[in-house]
């Protein structure tokens, strides 16, 4: 199975951001992490796009996934699909 790559934008102390990173790692994936606390250009992009919650997650192809709940749904679906195909 191909290693999935993600882009995750979060903030220090964000519980859902930490959970999202954990889900990605548990699924043998990797993520490039950007913090709104450390990156003015990311914060500016967030303000312009009217995004106001973290985490915000995209796959490496630039497809928007959403937040933690959407990532969990996606990973659960992919896992179920893989389990079904292994039968």
ROKOLVEX-277335 format. One line per field, with one value per atom (N, C-alpha, C, O): atom name; z, x negated, y. Coordinates in steps of 0.1 Angstrom, whole numbers. Atoms other than C-alpha are relative to their C-alpha. Example, Ala and Ser with C-alpha at 12.3 -4.5 7.8 and 13.67 -1.06 7.14 Angstrom:
# residues 2
at: [N CA C O N CA C O]
zz: [0 78 0 7 0 71 8 9]
xx: [-9 -123 -9 -19 9 -137 8 3]
yy: [-12 -45 12 12 -11 -11 11 22]
***
This chain:
# residues 87
at: [N CA C O N CA C O N CA C O N CA C O N CA C O N CA C O N CA C O N CA C O N CA C O N CA C O N CA C O N CA C O N CA C O N CA C O N CA C O N CA C O N CA C O N CA C O N CA C O N CA C O N CA C O N CA C O N CA C O N CA C O N CA C O N CA C O N CA C O N CA C O N CA C O N CA C O N CA C O N CA C O N CA C O N CA C O N CA C O N CA C O N CA C O N CA C O N CA C O N CA C O N CA C O N CA C O N CA C O N CA C O N CA C O N CA C O N CA C O N CA C O N CA C O N CA C O N CA C O N CA C O N CA C O N CA C O N CA C O N CA C O N CA C O N CA C O N CA C O N CA C O N CA C O N CA C O N CA C O N CA C O N CA C O N CA C O N CA C O N CA C O N CA C O N CA C O N CA C O N CA C O N CA C O N CA C O N CA C O N CA C O N CA C O N CA C O N CA C O N CA C O N CA C O N CA C O N CA C O N CA C O N CA C O N CA C O N CA C O]
zz: [0 0 0 7 1 -9 12 18 -12 19 -4 -13 3 20 6 17 -4 23 1 -7 -2 37 4 7 -4 44 12 10 -12 79 5 8 -6 92 13 14 -14 129 8 3 -10 160 12 16 -13 192 10 12 -11 219 -5 2 7 194 2 -4 -2 206 -13 -16 12 173 -10 -18 9 154 4 -5 -5 176 -4 -8 3 171 -15 -19 14 133 -4 -12 3 132 5 -2 -5 153 -10 -13 10 128 -13 -18 12 99 2 -6 -3 116 2 -3 -2 126 -13 -14 13 90 -9 -21 7 80 -10 -21 9 64 6 16 -4 67 -3 -12 1 70 0 9 -1 63 9 5 -10 93 -1 -1 0 92 12 14 -12 124 -3 -7 1 124 9 7 -10 154 -5 -1 5 134 -14 -18 14 99 -4 -5 3 90 -13 -15 13 54 0 -7 -2 64 7 3 -7 88 -9 -9 10 60 -9 -13 9 37 7 1 -7 64 1 -1 -1 69 -13 -14 13 32 -5 -12 4 27 9 6 -10 57 7 13 -9 73 14 16 -14 110 11 23 -9 126 -4 -16 2 129 6 16 12 118 -13 -14 14 81 -7 -6 6 60 -15 -19 15 23 -2 5 4 6 -9 -12 6 -12 -14 -20 14 -46 1 -9 -2 -31 2 2 -2 -26 15 24 -14 5 7 1 -7 31 11 12 -10 59 14 14 -14 97 4 -3 -6 121 -4 -8 2 117 -14 -17 14 79 -3 -11 2 80 6 0 -6 104 -9 -11 9 81 -13 -17 12 51 3 -5 -3 68 4 0 -3 82 -12 -14 12 48 -8 -13 7 32 6 0 -7 59 -3 -5 3 54 -14 -17 14 16 -1 -8 1 21 6 1 -6 45 -9 -10 9 21 -12 -16 11 -8 3 -5 -5 13 1 4 -2 16 -12 -12]
xx: [-8 0 -9 -19 8 -13 1 12 0 -23 8 4 -8 3 -8 -13 6 -10 11 20 -10 9 -7 -19 4 6 10 22 -8 19 -4 -15 2 23 7 19 -6 28 -5 -10 3 20 -6 -1 6 -1 12 20 -10 20 13 23 -12 47 1 -6 -2 60 3 -2 -4 76 -11 -12 12 44 -9 -13 8 25 6 0 -7 52 -1 -3 1 51 -14 -16 13 13 -2 -8 0 17 7 1 -7 42 -8 -9 9 19 -12 -14 12 -11 5 -2 -5 10 3 2 -3 20 -12 -11 12 -16 -1 -7 1 -12 -10 -16 9 -32 7 16 -6 -23 -10 -19 8 -39 9 20 -8 -28 -4 -15 2 -23 8 19 -7 -15 4 -4 -4 6 -8 -8 8 -15 -14 -19 14 -48 -1 -12 1 -39 10 22 -8 -26 7 19 -7 -19 11 21 -11 2 12 23 -10 21 8 20 -6 27 9 20 -9 40 12 23 -12 63 10 22 -8 77 7 19 -5 82 10 20 -9 99 12 21 -11 122 0 10 1 110 -2 -10 2 113 -1 -1 2 108 -12 -16 11 79 3 10 9 68 7 19 -5 73 -10 -22 8 60 3 15 -1 53 -9 -18 9 38 -11 -10 12 5 3 -4 -4 23 8 12 -7 40 15 22 -15 75 3 -3 -3 91 8 17 -7 101 9 21 -8 114 -8 -20 6 107 -2 -3 3 101 11 8 -11 135 1 3 0 133 -12 -11 12 98 2 -1 -4 110 9 7 -10 139 -8 -6 7 115 -9 -9 10 89 8 4 -8 116 6 6 -5 131 -11 -8 11 98 -5 -8 4 90 10 7 -11 124 -1 1 1 119 -12 -11 12 84 3 -1 -4 98 9 8 -9 126 -8 -5 8 101 -9 -13 9 79 7 1 -8 107 -2 4]
yy: [-12 0 12 13 -13 35 8 10 -9 58 13 20 -12 86 13 12 -12 122 11 12 -10 151 14 14 -13 188 4 3 -3 198 14 17 -14 234 -1 -4 1 236 12 22 -10 256 -7 -18 6 249 -2 7 3 233 -5 -7 5 221 -15 -23 14 187 -7 -18 6 179 -1 -10 0 188 -12 -19 11 163 -13 -23 13 136 -3 -14 2 142 -5 -14 5 138 -15 -23 14 106 -10 -20 8 92 -2 -13 0 100 -10 -18 8 83 -15 -24 14 52 -6 -19 5 48 -1 -2 0 48 11 10 -11 82 10 8 -11 114 13 14 -13 151 11 10 -12 184 9 12 -7 205 15 19 -14 243 5 2 -6 262 14 22 -14 294 8 21 -8 304 5 14 -2 303 6 10 -3 312 11 9 -12 347 -2 1 2 337 -10 -8 10 307 7 5 -7 329 10 11 -9 354 -7 -3 8 327 -4 -4 4 315 11 9 -12 350 3 5 -3 355 -11 -8 11 321 -2 -10 0 326 -14 -17 12 293 5 15 -5 297 -11 -8 11 263 -8 -8 9 240 -14 -14 1 215 1 -1 0 220 -9 -8 10 191 -2 -1 3 185 -13 -16 10 155 6 18 -5 159 5 13 -5 164 13 19 -13 195 -1 9 2 180 2 -3 -4 195 -12 -17 11 169 6 1 -6 191 0 2 0 188 -14 -24 13 159 -10 -21 10 143 -5 -17 4 143 -9 -19 9 128 -14 -24 13 101 -8 -20 7 92 -5 -17 4 91 -12 -22 11 69 -13 -24 11 46 -7 -19 5 42 -7 -18 6 35 -13 -23 12 9 -11 -22 10 -8 -5 -17 4 -8 -10 -20 9 -24 -13 -24 13 -50 -8 -20 7 -59 -6 -17 5 -62 -11 -19 11 -85 -13 -24 13 -111 -9 -20]
***
